[in-house]
Amino acid sequence: MESISIKNLKFSYGANNILSGVNLFLEKGDMLCITGKSGEGKSTFLRVIAGLEKATSGEVVLFGETVKQSEWTALNIAQKGVGFVFQNDALISDLTVRENIALPLRYHKMGTEEEIKKKVANALVLMLASRFANEYPYSLSLGMRKRVAIARSWALNASVLLLDEPTTGLDKSSRDNLLSLVNNLKEVYKTTIIMVVSDLHVARELNSKISFLMDKKLTDPLFYDEIKNHENPRIRLMVN
């Protein structure tokens, strides 16, 4: 089943061309790690998909439905089942973990209060964060804050999750725990995941295909070991 399809996506900041004809196709439960040099537009690409930036042109199809330009907003994209997790987690400091997860559910009127409580509880269990439900973000480790941020997006019935550098700044234990939980989202719930990474070993550990954002386009998705023997030396050098 098709989850997300992107065709000839272009994006510019004024005269600065950032993305030029990006194509991507993922089925339900697929995972793709996107990497490339700093400043190539990786995070911008996620923001465009999420409706936080407006594409210059191109087409995005979500679950078989083409997203109209007039509907290409963060609110509409979220309502269509796409969750975005910021690199800095973007939790609200004066709300508890439970309140942070519940806030967008209430804002989008996604259920009764009892239904929202249940969704929050399920998201906390999923990310092994239940015992921190009444804590505030400032008292949590960086790894736990990132897990809460993922729980908040997943609670919105996200079938597609966009993760921007989720392992940045984490120690090995926190990193391994987070990756295990992300893999559960893919394997158990068939969540489609697009993740920007700097460390290709993240993709290797998740057995995820990798695309490089270079020359303002995405390369064809390949597994880590396939990249090592790639005919294009620019791509081959990415893992050497």
Residue, then its C-alpha position, 0 to 999 in steps of 0.5 A: m500500500e502506498s504511503i507517500s509519493i513525492k514527484n519533482l518537488k522543488f523549493s527555493y528561498g527567494a533566488n536560492n534554489i534548495l531542492s530541484g526535482v526531488n522524487l520519493f516513493l515509500e510504501k506503508g511500513d517503509m523506512l528511509c534515512i536521508t543524509g548528505k553534507s551540511g546545508e544541502g537542505k535535508s531538514t528543509f525537505l522534511r519541513v516541506i513535506a510537513g507543510l512547514e515550508k511551501a514547495t515552489s512546485g511538485e506533487v505530494v501524494l499521501f495514502g493515494e490522495t494528492v495534496k492540493q497546494s491550497e491544503w499544503t499547510a502544517l495543520n492539514i498535513a498533520q490531519k492527514g496522518v503525517g507527524f514531524v519531530f523537531q531536532n530540538d524536540a520542541l516540548i513546552s517547558d511549563l507543561t508536563v509530559r502528559e500535557n505536552i502529548a495531550l495538547p495537540l490532540r485537544y487542539h485538533k479535537m481528536g476525541t473526547e477527553e477520555e479518548i485523549k487520555k487513552k491515546v496519551a497513555n498508549a503513546l507513553v507506554l509505546m515510548l517507555a515513558s509512562r513513569f515520567a508522565n507528570e514530569y516537566p521537560y527540564s527534568l528529563s534527559l535529552g534521550m527521554r525528551k526526544r522519546v516524548a516528542i516522538a510519542r506526541s507525534w505518534a499519538l496524533n495517529a501519525s502513519v508517517l513520521l518525519l524525524d529530524e536527527p533524532t539521535t543527535g547529542l545522545d550517548k550510546s545507551s540513549r541512542d540504542n534505546l531510541l533506535s529500538l523504539v523507532n524500529n518498533l514503530k516500523e515493525v509493529y505498527k507499520t509506521t512509515i518513517i523518514m529520518v534525517v541522519s548524520d551517522l550512517h551507522v544509524a541506518r545500518e543498525l535499523n536495516s534502513k535504506i539510505s538516500f543522499l541529498m546531493d545536487k538538490k535531489l535524492t539519490d536512489p535508496l540503497f542499503y549501507d553495504e550496497i553503497k560501499n560498492h557503488e559505481n559512483p565514487r561520490i556516493r561510495l566515498m560517503v561510507n569510506 
